Structures are given as C-alpha cells and as structure tokens.
Amino acid sequence: MSVIHVVKRDGTKEPFDANKINIALLKAAEGLPDQVSKVVQVATELQLTLFDGITTEQLDQAVIQTTLQNVKDDPDYDKIAARLLLKNIYKNTLDDYETADELKKLHAKKFPQFVKDAVKVGLLDERMTDGRFDLKKLGEALDPAKDDLSKYLGVITNRNRYALRKHGSEPIEPPQFTHMRIAMGLSYNEKDPTAAAIDFYNHMSSLEYVPGGSTRVNAGGSFPQLSNCFLLNVDDDMESIAKSVRDTMWIAKGTGGIGIGFTKLRASGSPVKTTNTVSTGPIPFIKMIDTALFAVSRKGKKMGAAAVYMENWHIDFREFIDLRSNSGDPYMRTRFANTAVFISDEFMKRVQKDQDWYLFDPADTPDLPELYGEEFSARYKEYIKLAEAGKLRVFEKTSARQQFKQILTSLQATSHPWLTWKDTINVRALNNNTGTIHLSNLCTEITLPQDKDNIATCNLISINLSAFLNEDKTWNWDRLKEASRAAVRQLDNLVDITQTPIPEAMHSNNQTRAIGLGIMGFTDVLEKLGYCYESKESYNLIDTLTEFISYHAIDQSADLAQELGSYPTYKGSGWSKGILPIDTLETLSTDRKVKVKIDHKSSLDWDALRVKVKKGMRNATLMAIAPTANIGHRLVV
C-alpha cells in the first residue's frame, strides 16, 4: 500500500499519522457516551477520503465532514464536529495548546494584543485602546469553555458571518473574542466601560441573549453601523425616489434590513404636470431598488436586504402582487427585494362580507396613507362615493374576496407578498404621536413612524429562553430578569454609538431611541418540557415568559429615563399617559367593536409600572419578535 503524505502549511511533507487524528478525535469526543466507538467510526470512514498530497487544511476539513456525515445516526457527532472546528479556529487565530487551562491562559494573553493590532490596522475603533478599557482584565474574563455551548452550525456560522477578518481573508478572532469585541463596542459611554463590557460579555457568551446580525458584524469596528432595521417611506416626487435608492445603497452596505413604503407614488398613467407626460407608476422604481440591493450585496458577510410595502387600495396593486413571480417581464419583477402588503380592517371586513373593493390613484387620494382605523374607513367610503359620482379621474372596482384570493395564491406560489396589518399596528401603537406608521421593516418585527425627516431605525437583541430553563424543569426567573435588563441597557448604549451616513436615520434614532428585545428558543423549551405546540400549557407559558420580559424591559427603560433622560419625542406618547402595551388590546377591541377575552392572571405589579412610565421612558419601543435564522445558529438544543 502506498504511503500517504500530508503537505504542511510551510510546504513540507510528512507521512500521514493516523494516531494524531485518533488522539484529536478522542479529545473531541471526551465526556460523550461510547467515546471509543465514535472515534473508530470516524477514523475508519476518514481513510476513504485520503489521498497523497492532501494539505493539512484539507485534512482538517475531511475529519470534520466525515464526522458530520454521522450526525444523522447520532447527534453526539455534531458536538465532536463543533469541537474539532473550534480546535482548528484556535490553532489558526491563537496557537497550539494541550489543556483547557492552557487555552484559557492563551485567550487572556492574546486578547490585548489582538485588540491593539486590529485598531492599528483600522479594523477596530480607536476607542478600544484609548485607555477607557482595562484590556488585561477583559482578556482574563474570557471563558473559552463557553464555546462548548454551541453546536457545529453555531460555530461555523460565527466563523463565516460574524468573526472579524482582514479584507476578505480568514477570520482573526476566536468566538470568545467576538463576544468581547461586541461587548466593548457597546460600552464606550458607560461610567465603567470595563465592568459594563464584562457584564454584557457574560450574558452573550452564556448565550442568554444574542444581538442582531448588524451588531454582531460591526460592533467595535471602525464603521459602527449597528442598527438592524430601517424604515423609509417614499414620497411622490423624483427627489424622494432618487434619495430612497441612494439611502438603500448606504444601508445595504452596512448590512441593515430595510422596509420601504411605495404607497404614496402615483399610479401608472397618472398625469405629471411638470413634464406634461404621464407617470410609469411605482413598479419601475421598485425595480431600481431591487438592482441597488444586488449591486451592494456585501458578499462574504451578512447581506443587506429589503421589503417593499404597498397598501392594497393602490390601483397598481395587481402589478405589485406579481413582482416576485418567476415568469413575466423581467423589468417588472424583483429578485432581491421582498414584497409586503399593508392591509386595513376595512378591507378584511369587505372580504368577510363579500363586498366590492375599490382601487384608487394616490394622486387623487393623498390622505389615505395617513389614516387608519375608523378614520380610514370613513374617508375610504367618501372616496367610493366620489368615484361612483364620476368625480375622481380614475378608479377600479373588484371583489374584495377575489383580491384576497390573489394575494394568498401569490403567497403560496412565491412566499410573497407578506401580510401586515395597518390598523392593528397603528391603533395599538404607543409611539405614533409624531405621525402615522406606514410600514414595517424587512422582517416585519418593528413598527415605527417615518416621514421625510425621519428614516426610522431599530436595534435588536433576542433572549434565548432555553438558557433560563433549569435541568429540573424550573425557571431561573432572577437570571432572566437580569438578562432582560442588561439587554435593554446594552441596546440603549447602541443608540448613542451606532453611525450611518444618512442624517434622517440618525435623527430618528436619537429622537425615538427605539429598541427591540425579542425572544428565541421557545421550541427548544417545549421539547424539554414535553409540551405540544398547540396546547394550553404552551399558550400559558409563552404568555408568562413574554409578559415577564416585557415588564422588566419597560421597568429598566423607565429607570434609565430617570438616570439619563427620556427620549425626545416622549411627550404626547402613550407612555406619557401611563398606557402600557398590554392596555392597547382593549383599545383595538374598542376600535374594531370586537370583544377579546384574555384568560390570563398576572402576578406582576402593572399598576405601579403605569405610574412609573408617566415620569419618563428612555425608549419609544422595547419589544420586537425578530427572526433568528442566523443568530439562532449559535444556540445548542
């Protein structure tokens, strides 16, 4: 049998040593049942992938991939693969080591120099080394043992998407450096930045909460675009349209998720007085947004993305529904921009009653985008009378059920348009005292008002519920309380630190200080508790958990307001009137004239909190159920 040689990084060759691989596999399988048999399984299958001249990098990958092939038979192989990958990351970013104690000391030793070197070459913010942080103390706080909390998917996702790297090269930081970099990047303005960074680090490294993707990518960096969500509404003029394309490009560059409202744009065929021509309508301009997203794709990192919103009374809405269709005119299709429909209660009532639905040109009905609830319904009916009396230039009439069927058919075929609810969003809002909410964002988790002076922004963290469920199936409520409060403070710091080259976004960010504390890991919790998803136990549990987090998030924001001041547009908000989010369900019930029964008893003192928020709030919004498709990969099931 011919000898297989391995090509080392320096180009020299050495005979393949199976014993080295076996030792590495034994260490990776330590503490797992049937340790030896697992090692034998992987080592035997590995032999089939070897060839003479294989590089050390290829060999490392072959061992990991061979291990992963066995996950289908035993989930423990995932843990082995994760540990093998971590070992490889440590070797590439730190140095060789033998014991866990040596690895911890290596982290402590290397971290201060890592930060200094990264600042020197412009990868990290100069504030990281201007004396406000005790780098030695931060390095000593690093705990690489916490890397074992992540599955293989979490480790590889962090390496590929979030770890700092030099200009497209391999990552230069191990996972715990990433956590501490983020923590430092959100602690600049604290009275004791080192203590704050360690506190934030402990929560994140324990996977109690995970910040949104843009924060994970850019925190601590020389371009701290940390906000996750941006909402901009396009007005019916060329300057606003052109600026929306420009703003989309800048936001996409910083990995932000964008919601863009196109309801106000006049319809195709609508007169343009300045040029004595007619408009092409909103669809070609939406195509421009789509092209901008493709052009600024940030390949190799988290890509910017957008969702385009339109209310379904717009006369061009039929073309809007088809934007994501796989067939048809490519100039009337989008491939990167998602679509979402902003639906009123008036429309759903007409669907329910099988009534007609009227479509208008926004140039003739300019106030409809600003109205919601009963006011929208009343004005919409007035426009119907004007249309039927021949007093509107153009309108169309269709069956409400037929249009809803078209929406649902497209949703089934293309996953678009997404459904969002204008009246629910606005009637229940505590923060729309400055204007109407015209849309949600890319992932439909936040609702903020926006206008020509404000591109709304939001900043996200998701609480990992699974981290607070004890092995005896009881809940660690004290730790959940601490994590919720720390997350709010961390996000509030982010508001002052984030930067974007869009003045309207910075203005809105500072005016509302909007943050979104979300949750994830609920399915993990149900599996551990043995609850069916559709059961009274699971319904009561999610009510209890979200209410608890909401209560302490609001309480922390109120405390921050007393310490640092309320957000500038607090006056006139629902908060300033002592209204809480849980109270707005009754408001919606009254607006819809539909009674909602809540079968839930609370042990939290909401009355005292109502009094407290009337004294001030630091943030206009606090909760947002964000998608966790990527950051959720960090978690272990």
MORAZI-V893735 format. One record per residue. RES is the residue in one letter. NEAR is the number of other ideal C-beta (glycine too) atoms within 8 Angstrom. Layout:
res->[RES/RES]
near->[NEAR/NEAR]
This chain:
res->[M/S/V/I/H/V/V/K/R/D/G/T/K/E/P/F/D/A/N/K/I/N/I/A/L/L/K/A/A/E/G/L/P/D/Q/V/S/K/V/V/Q/V/A/T/E/L/Q/L/T/L/F/D/G/I/T/T/E/Q/L/D/Q/A/V/I/Q/T/T/L/Q/N/V/K/D/D/P/D/Y/D/K/I/A/A/R/L/L/L/K/N/I/Y/K/N/T/L/D/D/Y/E/T/A/D/E/L/K/K/L/H/A/K/K/F/P/Q/F/V/K/D/A/V/K/V/G/L/L/D/E/R/M/T/D/G/R/F/D/L/K/K/L/G/E/A/L/D/P/A/K/D/D/L/S/K/Y/L/G/V/I/T/N/R/N/R/Y/A/L/R/K/H/G/S/E/P/I/E/P/P/Q/F/T/H/M/R/I/A/M/G/L/S/Y/N/E/K/D/P/T/A/A/A/I/D/F/Y/N/H/M/S/S/L/E/Y/V/P/G/G/S/T/R/V/N/A/G/G/S/F/P/Q/L/S/N/C/F/L/L/N/V/D/D/D/M/E/S/I/A/K/S/V/R/D/T/M/W/I/A/K/G/T/G/G/I/G/I/G/F/T/K/L/R/A/S/G/S/P/V/K/T/T/N/T/V/S/T/G/P/I/P/F/I/K/M/I/D/T/A/L/F/A/V/S/R/K/G/K/K/M/G/A/A/A/V/Y/M/E/N/W/H/I/D/F/R/E/F/I/D/L/R/S/N/S/G/D/P/Y/M/R/T/R/F/A/N/T/A/V/F/I/S/D/E/F/M/K/R/V/Q/K/D/Q/D/W/Y/L/F/D/P/A/D/T/P/D/L/P/E/L/Y/G/E/E/F/S/A/R/Y/K/E/Y/I/K/L/A/E/A/G/K/L/R/V/F/E/K/T/S/A/R/Q/Q/F/K/Q/I/L/T/S/L/Q/A/T/S/H/P/W/L/T/W/K/D/T/I/N/V/R/A/L/N/N/N/T/G/T/I/H/L/S/N/L/C/T/E/I/T/L/P/Q/D/K/D/N/I/A/T/C/N/L/I/S/I/N/L/S/A/F/L/N/E/D/K/T/W/N/W/D/R/L/K/E/A/S/R/A/A/V/R/Q/L/D/N/L/V/D/I/T/Q/T/P/I/P/E/A/M/H/S/N/N/Q/T/R/A/I/G/L/G/I/M/G/F/T/D/V/L/E/K/L/G/Y/C/Y/E/S/K/E/S/Y/N/L/I/D/T/L/T/E/F/I/S/Y/H/A/I/D/Q/S/A/D/L/A/Q/E/L/G/S/Y/P/T/Y/K/G/S/G/W/S/K/G/I/L/P/I/D/T/L/E/T/L/S/T/D/R/K/V/K/V/K/I/D/H/K/S/S/L/D/W/D/A/L/R/V/K/V/K/K/G/M/R/N/A/T/L/M/A/I/A/P/T/A/N/I/G/H/R/L/V/V]
near->[2/4/7/10/11/12/10/10/6/4/5/6/7/8/7/11/7/7/6/7/12/10/8/11/16/11/9/12/12/7/4/10/4/6/11/7/7/16/12/8/9/15/12/7/11/12/7/5/9/10/6/7/7/13/10/9/7/8/13/10/8/12/14/13/9/12/15/11/8/13/11/4/5/7/6/10/14/11/13/15/13/14/11/15/13/12/11/10/13/14/9/8/10/11/7/4/9/4/6/7/6/9/12/12/8/12/15/11/9/11/14/11/8/11/14/10/8/12/13/6/7/6/9/14/11/7/7/13/11/6/4/7/12/6/11/8/9/17/13/7/10/14/8/13/7/10/11/8/8/14/12/13/7/13/15/9/12/14/12/6/12/10/13/12/9/7/4/5/6/5/10/11/11/14/15/13/14/14/11/14/14/15/15/16/16/16/14/12/7/10/2/6/12/12/8/13/16/12/10/14/14/9/13/14/10/9/14/11/13/14/13/12/12/15/16/14/12/14/14/11/12/7/7/13/13/14/16/14/19/15/18/15/12/13/7/10/6/5/6/11/12/8/8/12/11/8/14/16/11/11/14/18/10/13/14/14/14/17/16/17/17/13/13/11/13/10/15/10/7/12/7/10/5/4/5/5/6/8/12/7/13/12/13/10/12/14/12/10/16/12/8/12/15/9/7/10/9/11/5/4/8/11/9/17/11/16/18/15/17/17/14/12/13/14/10/12/14/7/11/16/11/11/16/12/10/3/3/7/5/5/6/11/12/13/6/8/14/12/16/17/15/15/11/14/12/9/13/9/9/12/10/6/7/8/7/8/13/12/11/15/13/15/10/11/11/9/7/14/12/6/10/11/11/6/8/14/11/8/11/13/8/8/15/9/8/9/12/6/6/5/5/12/4/11/12/7/7/9/8/14/8/8/12/10/8/10/13/8/8/14/12/5/6/8/4/11/14/11/9/13/9/13/14/9/13/13/12/11/12/13/14/10/8/9/9/10/13/12/14/13/15/11/9/9/13/13/8/15/13/15/7/6/5/13/12/16/15/15/17/17/16/15/15/13/13/11/10/13/12/8/3/4/7/6/7/9/8/6/9/13/10/9/14/15/12/12/14/16/11/12/15/15/14/14/13/7/12/13/8/13/4/10/5/12/15/10/10/14/13/9/11/15/12/15/16/18/16/14/11/13/12/10/7/11/12/13/8/9/10/5/9/7/7/4/8/5/9/12/8/9/12/9/9/8/11/10/12/13/14/12/11/11/15/14/11/12/14/15/8/13/15/7/5/6/5/8/12/7/12/13/6/7/13/10/12/11/7/9/9/12/9/8/8/14/10/8/10/13/11/7/11/8/5/5/4/8/4/5/3/7/3/6/3/8/5/10/6/7/14/11/9/9/14/9/8/10/15/13/16/14/15/11/12/11/6/12/5/10/6/9/13/11/11/10/16/7/6]
